[in-house]
Amino acid sequence: MLRQTIDGLYAKSLNFSSGSDEDALLPLLAGKVESYSVFGDGGTALTSTPDPLNRKNVIVGAKTATGRISTMVTVPHVKQSYMFQNFLSDFTGKLDANYDTAVKCDYVTLKFDRL
């Protein structure tokens, strides 16, 4: 999939059928073009914006021989029933510890202790 942004204001996602050569379009597109993949869909449809939003900031990382590596993941809204134990089981060993390596995280903490 490609996302085209023009003047930083208008973002348009371009979907392609399986097996198509989207790289052939890159020289034709103006503005900022990003390539991305959708790995899955999920969640529950909401008819209105929740009040308040249940936003979570989670730090994932790994301890390596040279020190710690980590990054922060922000989830705009999670279900009220989703607890810290769910983050531990869903994130530990599955997310990369940072953007520069493929090392999987071995710890998960909350940025703010509110859950």
N, C-alpha and C positions, 0 to 999 in steps of 0.2 A: 504494500500500500504506500502511496505517496501523499504527503501533506504539502500543499503549496500555500505560502504566505506572501501577500503582496502589501508592501508598505507597512508591515507589522500589524495591519488591521484586519485583513480578510484572510481567513484560513479555510481552505477547501481540501477535503480528503478525496483522493482518487482511488477507487477500488478497481481491481483487475481480476479477471477470471484466472483460474488455475492454469499454469503453463504459459501465461502471456509474458512478453518481454517488456516489463515496465522501464527497464534501464534505457531502452531505445528512446523513451520520451524525455529523459532528463535534459538533453541539449535543447529541447524545444520550449521548455517551461521557463517563464520569467519569475523573478523574485526568489525567495528562499524556499528550497525544496528539501524535505526530509523524507527518508525512507523508513518505514516501520512495519512491524508485523503484529497482528492481533493473535494472542495465544489462547484466549478464552473469554467467554462472556459469562456473566453471573449476576448475582444480586437479585433483589426484589424490586419491581417497579413501584415508584412512589408517585402519588397523585399531587403532592404538594411538597414544598421544602420543609424538612423537619425543623422544629423549633424547640430546643436549640439543636444545632448541628453537633453531632458526636464525633468531633475531629480528634484524630490521634497522631502524635508525632512519636515515632519509634526509632531508636538507634540500633542498627544491626552491625555486628563486627566480628572479627576473629583475632585471636592471639597468635602471632607468628613468631618465628625465631628472631626477627628484627624489631619486634614491637607489636603494637595493636594497629589494625586497620579497621576503619568503620565508615559508615555513611548514615544519613538520616532518611527515613521514609515517612512521608506525610500522606495519611489517608483522610480525605475530606469528610467522610461520614461512614461510620460502622453501625451495625445493628446494636441496639441497646443490650441485647443478650450476649454480645461478643466480649469476652473477658480476656484479661492478660494471658491466661493459660492458653487461649486460642492463638494468640500471637506467637507464643513460644512454640507450639506444635506446628503452626502453619509456616513460620518463617525460618526457624533454626534448621540449618543444613540445606535449605532450599534457595535462599536469596544469596547473591554475591555480597561479600563483605564490603566491597567498595566498587567504584566504577572502573578502576584500573586493572583489576585482577579477576580471575575466575575462582578465587578462593571462596568457598561457601562460609556463611556466618556460623559461628558457634555460640554466640550469645545475642540476646535481645533485651533491651531495656527501654523504658519509657523516657522520653525527653522531659516530660512533666509528670509527676507522680499523681495523676488523676485518671482513674479508670473505673 
